[in-house]
Amino acid sequence: MNDPVDMLHQAVVLMIVVGAPVLLVGLAVAVIVSLAQAVTQLQEQTLSFIPKIVAMLAAVLVFGGWMMMRLVEFAQRAWGAG
């Protein structure tokens, strides 16, 4: 991993892969809440905000270990320790 361009490419891919689970959970919850609000015609802002925050925090708790492993592996490759 000596080439800076290769390292930058791998870092960008890692950011996408590590962030994807949390963002996808937030997107899924947002769609479900939006559908529920459209069906019930209840347009309260906190109703869309609070469930997304709770779901994304839960996703961080579930996927946090996996995310940290990927980041540590990248750091070890970047510093030449692995």
N, CA, C and O of each residue as an XYZ file, in Angstrom:
328
protein
N       0.841     -1.177      0.000
C       0.000      0.000      0.000
C       0.892      1.249      0.000
O       0.718      2.139      0.832
N       1.813      1.305     -0.904
C       2.741      2.432     -0.944
C       2.234      3.578     -1.796
O       2.575      4.737     -1.555
N       1.435      3.263     -2.774
C       0.960      4.292     -3.687
C      -0.107      5.147     -2.999
O      -1.122      4.616     -2.548
N       0.109      6.465     -2.915
C      -0.879      7.334     -2.248
C      -2.251      7.310     -2.911
O      -3.269      7.394     -2.223
N      -2.293      7.199     -4.227
C      -3.576      7.160     -4.920
C      -4.320      5.879     -4.569
O      -5.534      5.902     -4.366
N      -3.604      4.767     -4.497
C      -4.222      3.494     -4.109
C      -4.734      3.568     -2.677
O      -5.815      3.061     -2.377
N      -3.966      4.194     -1.794
C      -4.379      4.330     -0.403
C      -5.633      5.198     -0.292
O      -6.547      4.889      0.473
N      -5.664      6.271     -1.054
C      -6.840      7.139     -1.051
C      -8.063      6.403     -1.577
O      -9.157      6.537     -1.027
N      -7.883      5.630     -2.633
C      -8.999      4.840     -3.185
C      -9.528      3.858     -2.151
O     -10.738      3.746     -1.954
N      -8.627      3.152     -1.498
C      -9.046      2.188     -0.482
C      -9.718      2.877      0.700
O     -10.644      2.322      1.291
N      -9.269      4.067      1.049
C      -9.884      4.808      2.159
C     -11.307      5.224      1.807
O     -12.204      5.144      2.646
N     -11.516      5.666      0.572
C     -12.862      6.074      0.153
C     -13.794      4.870      0.120
O     -14.935      4.953      0.574
N     -13.315      3.757     -0.414
C     -14.130      2.531     -0.439
C     -14.444      2.091      0.981
O     -15.568      1.680      1.267
N     -13.472      2.171      1.868
C     -13.696      1.793      3.267
C     -14.735      2.688      3.927
O     -15.574      2.198      4.684
N     -14.697      3.990      3.656
C     -15.706      4.897      4.221
C     -17.103      4.507      3.763
O     -18.048      4.522      4.552
N     -17.232      4.161      2.501
C     -18.544      3.762      1.977
C     -19.004      2.461      2.619
O     -20.157      2.346      3.035
N     -18.108      1.482      2.702
C     -18.470      0.174      3.260
C     -18.792      0.281      4.748
O     -19.741     -0.344      5.221
N     -18.020      1.057      5.482
C     -18.233      1.177      6.930
C     -19.495      1.991      7.234
O     -20.210      1.691      8.190
N     -19.762      2.993      6.445
C     -20.929      3.831      6.695
C     -22.237      3.251      6.186
O     -23.311      3.639      6.647
N     -22.156      2.326      5.236
C     -23.356      1.804      4.583
C     -24.377      1.175      5.544
O     -25.560      1.496      5.432
N     -23.990      0.308      6.471
C     -25.016     -0.308      7.327
C     -25.848      0.709      8.107
O     -27.070      0.583      8.185
N     -25.198      1.704      8.676
C     -25.917      2.699      9.470
C     -26.817      3.551      8.568
O     -27.966      3.831      8.909
N     -26.284      3.953      7.425
C     -27.077      4.769      6.511
C     -28.256      4.005      5.930
O     -29.338      4.568      5.765
N     -28.059      2.722      5.616
C     -29.163      1.919      5.075
C     -30.258      1.697      6.111
O     -31.443      1.698      5.775
N     -29.868      1.509      7.364
C     -30.870      1.379      8.427
C     -31.650      2.686      8.566
O     -32.874      2.672      8.698
N     -30.943      3.803      8.535
C     -31.617      5.101      8.613
C     -32.557      5.325      7.445
O     -33.655      5.853      7.620
N     -32.133      4.926      6.250
C     -32.976      5.063      5.066
C     -34.224      4.192      5.174
O     -35.326      4.647      4.866
N     -34.061      2.947      5.608
C     -35.201      2.039      5.738
C     -36.211      2.570      6.749
O     -37.416      2.550      6.499
N     -35.724      3.039      7.875
C     -36.627      3.579      8.896
C     -37.314      4.838      8.383
O     -38.501      5.040      8.640
N     -36.592      5.681      7.667
C     -37.187      6.904      7.119
C     -38.307      6.587      6.135
O     -39.345      7.249      6.138
N     -38.099      5.580      5.298
C     -39.139      5.198      4.334
C     -40.365      4.654      5.055
O     -41.495      5.002      4.712
N     -40.147      3.810      6.044
C     -41.268      3.226      6.791
C     -42.049      4.318      7.527
O     -43.280      4.329      7.498
N     -41.340      5.228      8.180
C     -42.005      6.304      8.916
C     -42.736      7.227      7.948
O     -43.845      7.671      8.244
N     -42.138      7.521      6.803
C     -42.790      8.382      5.817
C     -44.067      7.750      5.279
O     -45.076      8.431      5.092
N     -44.017      6.448      5.033
C     -45.228      5.751      4.586
C     -46.303      5.786      5.668
O     -47.478      6.008      5.374
N     -45.905      5.569      6.904
C     -46.871      5.609      7.999
C     -47.463      7.008      8.151
O     -48.656      7.151      8.419
N     -46.637      8.037      7.981
C     -47.149      9.405      8.082
C     -48.082      9.725      6.918
O     -49.072     10.434      7.095
N     -47.776      9.211      5.737
C     -48.638      9.467      4.586
C     -49.986      8.774      4.750
O     -51.023      9.327      4.385
N     -49.966      7.571      5.296
C     -51.210      6.825      5.489
C     -52.070      7.469      6.559
O     -53.287      7.574      6.401
N     -51.446      7.903      7.648
C     -52.215      8.463      8.762
C     -52.411      9.973      8.643
O     -53.158     10.557      9.427
N     -51.760     10.607      7.686
C     -51.804     12.050      7.485
C     -51.367     12.807      8.727
O     -51.872     13.890      9.021
N     -50.429     12.228      9.445
C     -49.859     12.844     10.641
C     -48.462     13.347     10.279
O     -47.550     12.541     10.091
N     -48.279     14.656     10.180
C     -47.024     15.237      9.712
C     -46.267     15.919     10.845
O     -46.034     17.127     10.798
N     -45.892     15.172     11.834
C     -45.126     15.701     12.959
C     -43.635     15.468     12.695
O     -43.234     14.351     12.369
N     -42.815     16.512     12.833
C     -41.390     16.416     12.521
C     -40.649     15.450     13.445
O     -39.783     14.702     12.993
N     -40.982     15.461     14.721
C     -40.269     14.581     15.646
C     -40.578     13.122     15.390
O     -39.779     12.252     15.735
N     -41.719     12.838     14.793
C     -42.064     11.460     14.479
C     -41.121     10.869     13.445
O     -40.911      9.656     13.446
N     -40.554     11.663     12.577
C     -39.613     11.132     11.599
C     -38.183     11.173     12.127
O     -37.353     10.366     11.708
N     -37.883     12.086     13.028
C     -36.519     12.269     13.499
C     -36.124     11.257     14.576
O     -35.067     10.634     14.479
N     -36.943     11.092     15.575
C     -36.610     10.236     16.722
C     -36.413      8.765     16.321
O     -35.415      8.174     16.733
N     -37.307      8.148     15.544
C     -37.074      6.742     15.184
C     -35.800      6.533     14.358
O     -35.130      5.511     14.506
N     -35.463      7.490     13.492
C     -34.235      7.359     12.711
C     -33.006      7.397     13.610
O     -32.083      6.600     13.440
N     -32.993      8.311     14.556
C     -31.855      8.419     15.473
C     -31.712      7.148     16.299
O     -30.605      6.630     16.452
N     -32.816      6.643     16.830
C     -32.769      5.432     17.658
C     -32.305      4.239     16.825
O     -31.476      3.453     17.284
N     -32.829      4.095     15.606
C     -32.447      2.973     14.743
C     -30.978      3.060     14.336
O     -30.284      2.045     14.288
N     -30.510      4.259     14.047
C     -29.114      4.401     13.647
C     -28.166      4.157     14.819
O     -27.087      3.597     14.627
N     -28.546      4.563     16.017
C     -27.740      4.247     17.197
C     -27.709      2.738     17.448
O     -26.670      2.187     17.812
N     -28.848      2.075     17.251
C     -28.890      0.621     17.396
C     -28.004     -0.044     16.346
O     -27.329     -1.030     16.639
N     -28.001      0.487     15.134
C     -27.148     -0.069     14.080
C     -25.674      0.099     14.431
O     -24.867     -0.791     14.160
N     -25.319      1.222     15.025
C     -23.930      1.420     15.450
C     -23.564      0.406     16.532
O     -22.454     -0.126     16.534
N     -24.490      0.137     17.448
C     -24.215     -0.861     18.491
C     -24.064     -2.260     17.894
O     -23.206     -3.030     18.324
N     -24.896     -2.588     16.903
C     -24.846     -3.920     16.294
C     -23.622     -4.075     15.399
O     -22.921     -5.084     15.478
N     -23.359     -3.086     14.552
C     -22.289     -3.194     13.565
C     -20.983     -2.542     14.009
O     -20.000     -2.567     13.268
N     -20.960     -1.965     15.195
C     -19.783     -1.225     15.645
C     -18.511     -2.044     15.696
O     -17.450     -1.563     15.297
N     -18.596     -3.262     16.174
C     -17.409     -4.117     16.242
C     -16.851     -4.432     14.866
O     -15.641     -4.387     14.647
N     -17.746     -4.753     13.942
C     -17.335     -5.040     12.569
C     -16.718     -3.798     11.917
O     -15.705     -3.886     11.222
N     -17.343     -2.648     12.152
C     -16.837     -1.404     11.588
C     -15.439     -1.094     12.131
O     -14.551     -0.694     11.378
N     -15.253     -1.277     13.416
C     -13.958     -0.997     14.025
C     -12.887     -1.961     13.521
O     -11.741     -1.558     13.324
N     -13.242     -3.227     13.311
C     -12.282     -4.189     12.768
C     -11.798     -3.758     11.393
O     -10.605     -3.836     11.100
N     -12.724     -3.301     10.542
C     -12.341     -2.848      9.194
C     -11.414     -1.638      9.270
O     -10.442     -1.549      8.520
N     -11.714     -0.713     10.172
C     -10.878      0.480     10.309
C      -9.487      0.134     10.843
O      -8.491      0.695     10.385
N      -9.415     -0.770     11.790
C      -8.123     -1.175     12.347
C      -7.300     -1.907     11.289
O      -6.095     -1.680     11.178
N      -7.946     -2.789     10.504
C      -7.228     -3.491      9.432
C      -6.650     -2.509      8.426
O      -5.515     -2.670      7.977
N      -7.429     -1.488      8.069
C      -6.940     -0.483      7.128
C      -5.770      0.283      7.727
O      -4.772      0.524      7.048
N      -5.885      0.664      8.981
C      -4.803      1.414      9.630
C      -3.530      0.586      9.706
O      -2.435      1.109      9.498
N      -3.665     -0.697     10.001
C      -2.490     -1.563     10.057
C      -1.828     -1.692      8.686
O      -0.602     -1.671      8.579
N      -2.648     -1.826      7.634
C      -2.083     -1.891      6.274
C      -1.431     -0.565      5.902
O      -0.374     -0.543      5.271
N      -2.061      0.540      6.294
C      -1.518      1.851      5.946
C      -0.191      2.127      6.631
O       0.702      2.733      6.040
N      -0.060      1.689      7.859
C       1.173      1.922      8.596
C       2.182      0.796      8.427
O       3.289      0.857      8.961
N       1.787     -0.242      7.673
C       2.716     -1.331      7.393
C       2.886     -2.306      8.530
O       3.858     -3.061      8.550
N       1.973     -2.311      9.476
C       2.092     -3.207     10.623
C       1.383     -4.535     10.389
O       1.496     -5.439     11.217
N       0.659     -4.677      9.287
C      -0.105     -5.902      9.104
C       0.111     -6.559      7.853
O      -0.485     -7.604      7.593
